[in-house]
Amino acid sequence: MTGGLRLDGLTKRYGRFELGPVDLAVDDEVVTVLGPSGCGKTTLLSLIAGTVSADDGSLTLDGRSLDGRPPEERGVGLVFQDGALFPHLTARENVAYAATGEARVDDLAATLEIEDLLDRRPAALSGGEAQRVALARTLAADPDALLLDEPLSSLDAPIRRRLRDELHDLFGALDVPVLYVTHDQRSATVLGDRIAVLREGAVEQVGTPDAVLDRPESEFVARFTGCENVFEGTVVEDGVRVGGVTLPVATDRAVGTAVTACLRPSRVRLDPADDDAGLVGAVRRRLNEGDGWRVIVDLGGPDLVATVPPAAGRSLDAGDPVRASVDDVHLL
């Protein structure tokens, strides 16, 4: 039988909400499950971990069925959003609770850089420290699959970025299927070998980060993954007509066909406009996002959103004429 984690028609119903049927294969890789609150992400992990029973479908891990097995017999490790450490135990005792021996505790402490935290209780740990300890405790049991339920969502942004980078390196060294649930697009793309986008209990798209971001298969996936430029238009001879603007795009769709065009802000380049050729508009406003600027351009029809580097953004003011060059317009 095929190894890895296999979800075949997995379904769970809660009143009017239904998760599934979900079909998903996770090999020795990281699949990030991306979706808004309430779409069924945590329920999906609970079904795999065995804390919730499925109504339909089946689960296998490395060729063995998990159907009907209690959580302790599944070989699945689950890291919660809040860590869920035992408050009366030290960090060392928390990790040792599931470890096969003291040497395993020391190895994990070194890997996750928590050696100086081992004698502290959870109340004396910061959010980032507690999540490291929680991850060490889960890994101490040598799980056959690892599940993580938004473990970074409650942390401050600088700590979240640092732990995200550390998790990327750690996951790369693991030889087990990893399912990482998040509502944060940045975490999904940084950590995932593949992304599964979940909406209202159904998987909308599964693919590599590049495929999901650059070739979304639905308007929901496009918008949820940060494609702010989504326009209804019509195919014309030289592109797609949107309002009074023609977006240059090569397509074999017939002239007159109604389409939805999607263009990520990072695919827009803004330059000073010295004539009326091309996509010429005026800066409506600019927003400082720390590592760059989000610039909204009035094209006389749709507003176009562009992300530009810090130096380029500082030179733009509201009302400045600009020419927008667009690349890789995707048609849904």
C-alpha positions in Angstrom: 0.0 0.0 0.0 1.0 3.6 -0.5 2.9 5.3 2.3 2.5 8.7 3.8 -0.8 10.2 5.1 -3.8 9.5 2.9 -7.3 11.1 3.3 -9.9 9.5 1.2 -13.4 11.1 1.2 -12.9 12.2 4.8 -16.2 13.9 6.0 -17.5 15.4 9.2 -20.9 17.1 9.7 -21.8 19.6 12.4 -25.4 20.8 11.9 -25.4 22.8 8.7 -21.6 22.7 8.4 -19.9 19.9 6.5 -16.2 19.3 6.1 -15.4 17.3 3.0 -15.3 15.0 1.4 -11.6 15.7 1.6 -9.1 13.8 -0.6 -5.5 14.6 0.2 -2.2 12.8 0.0 0.7 14.0 2.2 4.1 12.3 1.7 7.2 13.1 3.6 6.6 16.8 3.0 5.0 19.9 4.5 1.4 20.6 3.3 0.1 23.9 4.7 -3.7 24.1 5.0 -4.7 27.7 4.3 -8.1 29.1 4.9 -10.2 31.6 6.9 -11.6 31.1 10.4 -14.4 28.6 10.4 -13.5 26.8 7.2 -12.8 23.5 8.9 -9.0 23.6 9.4 -9.0 22.5 13.0 -11.7 19.9 12.5 -9.5 18.4 9.8 -6.6 18.0 12.2 -8.9 16.6 14.9 -10.1 13.9 12.5 -6.6 12.9 11.7 -5.5 13.0 15.3 -8.5 10.9 16.4 -10.0 13.4 18.8 -13.0 13.6 16.6 -14.6 10.7 14.7 -15.3 11.0 10.9 -18.8 10.4 9.6 -17.5 9.1 6.2 -14.2 8.3 4.5 -11.0 6.7 5.5 -7.5 7.5 6.8 -4.2 5.7 6.4 -0.7 6.4 7.6 2.2 4.6 6.1 -0.2 2.0 4.7 -2.0 1.2 8.0 -5.6 2.2 8.6 -6.3 4.8 11.3 -10.1 4.3 11.1 -11.5 3.7 14.6 -8.1 3.8 16.3 -7.9 5.9 19.5 -5.5 8.9 19.4 -2.8 7.2 21.4 -2.5 4.4 18.8 -2.3 6.6 15.7 1.3 7.7 15.9 0.3 11.2 15.2 1.7 14.3 17.0 -0.4 17.4 17.4 0.9 20.9 18.4 -1.9 23.2 19.5 -2.2 27.0 19.0 -1.5 27.6 22.7 1.0 24.9 23.2 -1.1 23.1 25.9 1.8 22.5 28.2 1.3 20.8 31.6 1.4 23.9 33.9 2.7 21.9 37.0 5.7 20.4 35.2 8.9 22.1 34.1 9.8 22.3 30.5 12.1 19.3 30.9 9.4 17.3 32.5 6.9 18.3 29.8 9.3 17.1 27.0 10.3 13.9 29.0 6.6 13.0 29.4 6.6 11.6 25.9 10.3 11.0 25.3 11.9 7.5 25.0 14.8 8.6 27.3 16.7 11.5 28.7 19.1 11.6 25.8 16.1 12.3 23.5 15.2 15.3 25.7 18.7 16.7 25.5 18.8 16.2 21.7 15.6 18.0 21.1 16.5 20.8 23.6 19.7 21.4 21.6 17.8 21.3 18.2 15.1 23.7 19.4 17.5 25.9 21.5 15.6 25.5 24.7 18.4 24.1 26.9 18.4 27.1 29.2 14.6 26.9 29.6 14.4 23.3 30.8 14.1 24.1 34.5 11.3 26.7 34.1 7.6 26.1 34.4 5.3 27.2 31.5 4.2 30.3 33.4 7.8 31.6 33.3 8.1 31.1 29.5 7.3 33.6 26.7 4.9 32.7 24.0 7.7 31.8 21.6 9.6 29.7 24.3 6.4 27.8 25.2 5.8 26.9 21.5 9.4 25.6 21.3 8.8 23.4 24.3 5.5 22.2 23.0 7.0 21.2 19.7 9.8 19.4 21.5 7.3 17.5 23.6 5.4 16.4 20.4 8.6 15.4 18.6 9.8 13.5 21.7 7.3 10.7 20.9 8.8 10.3 17.4 5.4 10.6 15.6 4.8 9.1 12.2 3.0 12.3 11.2 3.1 15.8 12.6 0.1 18.1 12.8 0.3 21.8 13.8 -2.8 24.0 14.5 -1.8 27.6 13.9 1.1 27.5 16.5 2.4 30.9 15.6 -0.9 32.9 15.4 -0.8 34.3 18.9 2.8 35.5 18.8 4.1 39.0 18.2 5.2 39.6 14.6 9.0 39.6 15.1 8.8 36.3 17.1 6.5 34.8 14.6 8.9 35.6 11.7 11.9 34.1 13.6 10.1 30.9 14.6 8.7 30.6 11.1 12.3 30.5 9.7 13.3 28.0 12.4 10.4 25.8 11.6 11.3 25.9 7.9 14.7 24.4 8.7 13.3 21.9 11.2 10.6 20.6 8.9 13.2 20.2 6.2 15.1 17.7 8.4 12.0 15.7 9.3 11.2 12.5 7.4 7.4 12.4 8.2 4.3 13.9 6.7 3.6 17.4 8.2 0.2 19.1 8.0 0.4 22.8 9.1 -2.9 24.7 9.5 -2.8 28.5 9.2 -4.9 31.4 8.0 -1.7 33.4 7.3 -0.6 33.4 3.6 3.0 34.2 4.5 3.4 31.2 6.8 1.7 29.0 4.2 4.1 29.9 1.4 7.2 30.0 3.5 6.7 26.6 5.2 4.7 24.6 2.7 6.1 22.4 0.0 2.4 22.4 -1.1 -0.6 24.5 -0.1 -4.2 23.2 0.3 -6.7 26.1 0.3 -9.8 25.3 2.3 -13.1 27.1 2.0 -16.3 26.3 3.8 -15.2 22.7 4.4 -14.1 22.1 0.8 -10.6 22.0 -0.7 -10.6 24.7 -3.4 -7.0 24.1 -4.7 -3.9 22.1 -3.9 -0.5 22.9 -5.4 3.0 24.3 -4.9 3.1 27.9 -3.5 4.0 29.2 -6.9 1.1 27.4 -8.6 -1.4 28.5 -6.0 -0.2 32.2 -5.9 0.4 32.7 -9.6 -2.3 30.4 -11.1 -5.3 30.4 -8.7 -8.2 28.3 -9.9 -10.9 30.5 -8.4 -11.6 34.0 -7.4 -11.7 33.0 -3.7 -8.2 31.5 -3.9 -6.9 34.6 -5.8 -8.3 37.1 -3.2 -7.4 35.0 -0.1 -3.8 34.6 -1.2 -3.4 38.4 -1.7 -4.2 39.0 -5.3 -5.9 42.3 -4.8 -6.3 43.1 -8.5 -9.2 40.9 -9.6 -11.3 42.4 -12.4 -14.3 41.3 -14.5 -13.5 42.0 -18.2 -14.0 41.0 -21.8 -11.4 39.5 -24.2 -10.5 41.9 -27.0 -7.9 41.6 -29.8 -5.0 42.9 -27.8 -5.8 41.7 -24.3 -8.7 42.0 -21.8 -10.8 45.1 -21.6 -11.6 46.2 -18.0 -13.6 49.4 -17.9 -11.8 51.8 -20.1 -8.5 50.0 -19.8 -7.0 47.1 -21.8 -4.7 44.8 -19.8 -2.1 43.2 -22.1 -2.5 39.4 -21.9 -2.1 36.6 -24.4 -5.1 34.3 -24.5 -6.6 31.8 -27.0 -10.1 32.6 -25.7 -12.5 34.1 -28.2 -12.9 37.8 -28.6 -16.0 38.9 -26.6 -15.6 36.2 -24.0 -16.3 37.4 -20.4 -13.4 36.6 -18.1 -12.0 37.3 -14.7 -8.5 38.7 -14.7 -6.2 38.4 -11.7 -2.9 40.3 -11.2 -0.8 40.2 -8.1 0.4 43.6 -6.9 4.0 42.4 -7.0 3.6 42.0 -10.8 2.9 45.7 -11.3 5.8 48.1 -12.0 5.2 51.9 -11.7 7.3 54.4 -13.6 6.9 58.2 -14.2 4.5 58.9 -17.1 6.0 61.2 -19.7 3.3 60.5 -22.4 -0.1 58.9 -22.7 1.0 55.5 -24.1 0.1 52.3 -22.2 -1.6 52.1 -18.8 -1.3 55.7 -17.6 -3.0 56.8 -14.4 -2.5 58.8 -11.2 -1.5 57.8 -7.7 -4.6 57.8 -5.5 -2.8 57.0 -2.3 0.2 55.1 -0.9 0.5 53.1 2.3 3.7 52.3 4.1 3.9 48.6 4.8 7.3 48.6 6.4 9.2 46.6 3.8 7.7 48.5 0.9 4.8 50.6 -0.2 1.3 49.6 -1.3 0.3 52.1 -4.0 -3.2 52.5 -5.4 -3.4 53.9 -8.9 -6.5 55.4 -10.5 -6.6 54.3 -14.1 -9.8 56.0 -14.9 -11.7 52.7 -14.5 -10.5 50.1 -12.1 -8.0 51.0 -9.3 -4.8 49.1 -9.7 -2.8 48.0 -6.6 1.0 47.8 -6.8 3.7 47.0 -4.3 6.9 49.0 -4.8 10.2 49.0 -3.0 10.8 51.6 -0.2 12.9 54.0 -2.2 10.5 54.0 -5.2 7.5 54.5 -2.9 9.0 57.5 -1.1 9.2 59.4 -4.4 5.5 59.0 -5.2 2.8 61.4 -4.0 -1.0 61.5 -4.4 -1.8 62.9 -7.9 1.5 62.0 -9.5 1.1 60.6 -13.0 2.5 57.1 -13.4 2.7 54.4 -16.1 1.8 50.9 -14.9 3.6 48.0 -16.6 1.9 44.6 -15.8 3.3 41.1 -16.0 1.7 37.7 -15.8 -2.0 38.6 -15.9 -3.9 35.3 -15.1 -7.3 34.6 -16.4 -9.7 32.5 -14.2 
